Amino acid sequence: MVGQLRSVVLDCPNPSELASFYEKLLGAERLAGGDDTWVVIVANGTRVAFQLTPEYRPPTFPDPHGSQQFHLDVLVDDVEEAEPEVLALGARLLQKDTGDDFRVYADPVGHTFCLMWLP
């Protein structure tokens, strides 16, 4: 082993605002010590950090020239109950009818994530 995963880091225009979205989505806790350029939350033992990127440009979904590069899968018990909550937090539905057990959303700055459920 070379090392251990410390954090998943998302670029964004406002770390505090995006961290607040994910705190509510994941039931996470914000770690002390953040500032205008860097905020860390912990969700179920996993660190997710938000890094200031002043010229941030969101990914395109679906992107005909490449991939979304990165996304988070969020397990829910009932997508029909979870969807209105996630939309109220500021997410946007990108793809509902996937034919599988997930739906694709964008967070408030455009990162894709999926709500997934067990069949």
Backbone torsions as a table, in degrees:
resi	resn	phi	psi	omega
1	MET	NA	135.3	178.5
2	VAL	-89.0	-40.1	-178.0
3	GLY	-167.1	-176.6	-179.9
4	GLN	-122.1	144.5	177.6
5	LEU	-64.5	125.2	179.4
6	ARG	-94.7	-50.9	-175.7
7	SER	-151.8	154.1	164.3
8	VAL	-97.5	131.2	-174.3
9	VAL	-120.1	129.8	177.8
10	LEU	-111.6	127.8	171.9
11	ASP	-72.9	147.5	179.9
12	CYS	-167.6	164.2	179.7
13	PRO	-81.2	-20.3	-179.4
14	ASN	-146.6	94.9	-175.6
15	PRO	-56.1	-41.3	-177.3
16	SER	-64.9	-43.5	-180.0
17	GLU	-65.3	-44.0	-179.3
18	LEU	-69.5	-36.3	175.9
19	ALA	-60.3	-39.6	178.7
20	SER	-61.7	-41.6	177.3
21	PHE	-57.9	-49.8	-176.9
22	TYR	-72.5	-29.1	173.6
23	GLU	-58.2	-46.4	-178.8
24	LYS	-71.8	-39.9	-180.0
25	LEU	-63.3	-43.2	-171.9
26	LEU	-104.0	-2.6	-175.3
27	GLY	65.0	37.9	-175.1
28	ALA	-90.1	168.5	176.3
29	GLU	-118.0	139.1	178.3
30	ARG	-83.1	134.5	175.7
31	LEU	-81.9	147.0	176.4
32	ALA	-67.6	156.6	174.2
33	GLY	99.7	0.1	178.4
34	GLY	-72.1	167.0	176.5
35	ASP	-146.6	-164.0	-177.4
36	ASP	-68.6	-14.6	-175.6
37	THR	-109.7	-12.3	-172.3
38	TRP	-157.4	125.0	176.7
39	VAL	-135.1	140.1	179.1
40	VAL	-123.6	135.2	171.1
41	ILE	-119.2	160.9	175.6
42	VAL	-126.0	124.4	179.3
43	ALA	-124.6	115.0	-179.3
44	ASN	51.5	40.3	177.8
45	GLY	84.6	-3.7	180.0
46	THR	-101.6	128.5	177.2
47	ARG	-84.1	130.7	172.5
48	VAL	-123.5	123.7	-177.9
49	ALA	-111.8	153.7	-179.2
50	PHE	-125.7	122.2	-172.1
51	GLN	-115.6	132.2	179.1
52	LEU	-64.9	127.2	174.3
53	THR	-132.5	95.4	-173.1
54	PRO	-56.0	-33.8	-179.2
55	GLU	-105.7	35.2	-179.0
56	TYR	-56.4	135.9	172.9
57	ARG	-127.0	125.4	-177.5
58	PRO	-69.3	153.8	175.2
59	PRO	-67.8	159.6	176.6
60	THR	-98.9	134.2	177.6
61	PHE	-133.7	130.9	-15.8
62	PRO	-73.2	147.8	-179.1
63	ASP	-99.1	113.5	-177.5
64	PRO	-69.5	-13.1	-177.0
65	HIS	-105.9	0.6	-178.3
66	GLY	-176.6	-153.4	-177.5
67	SER	-114.5	173.0	176.1
68	GLN	-76.1	-6.8	176.4
69	GLN	72.8	-38.8	-174.2
70	PHE	-165.8	142.2	170.9
71	HIS	-155.7	162.5	177.4
72	LEU	-106.0	141.8	172.3
73	ASP	-105.1	124.7	-178.0
74	VAL	-115.0	115.6	-178.3
75	LEU	-79.6	129.8	177.3
76	VAL	-127.9	157.1	177.4
77	ASP	-76.1	-42.0	-175.4
78	ASP	-141.6	110.0	-176.6
79	VAL	-65.3	-30.2	-179.9
80	GLU	-67.6	-30.5	175.2
81	GLU	-82.3	-37.5	-176.0
82	ALA	-73.6	-35.3	-174.5
83	GLU	-58.6	-49.4	179.4
84	PRO	-60.3	-34.1	179.0
85	GLU	-66.7	-44.6	-178.2
86	VAL	-69.2	-34.9	176.2
87	LEU	-67.3	-37.7	178.0
88	ALA	-65.7	-26.9	177.4
89	LEU	-75.8	-15.4	179.3
90	GLY	119.7	4.1	177.3
91	ALA	-76.0	161.7	174.7
92	ARG	-122.7	137.5	175.1
93	LEU	-75.0	127.2	178.3
94	LEU	-105.1	-36.9	-177.6
95	GLN	-152.8	114.4	-177.3
96	LYS	-93.8	-49.8	-174.1
97	ASP	-91.8	81.4	-179.5
98	THR	-88.7	-15.9	-176.2
99	GLY	81.3	2.1	-179.6
100	ASP	-126.1	-158.6	-177.5
101	ASP	-102.7	44.0	176.8
102	PHE	-154.8	157.8	172.0
103	ARG	-128.8	147.6	-174.9
104	VAL	-104.8	133.3	-179.0
105	TYR	-131.0	167.1	170.2
106	ALA	-119.4	139.4	174.7
107	ASP	-73.6	178.7	-175.1
108	PRO	-58.7	-19.9	178.0
109	VAL	-111.5	7.6	171.0
110	GLY	104.7	-2.7	175.0
111	HIS	-66.8	136.6	178.3
112	THR	-81.8	147.1	170.7
113	PHE	-149.8	159.9	-179.1
114	CYS	-118.5	138.6	163.0
115	LEU	-90.1	126.4	-177.4
116	MET	-122.0	152.5	176.1
117	TRP	-141.0	156.7	179.2
118	LEU	-85.6	133.4	-179.5
119	PRO	-68.7	NA	NA
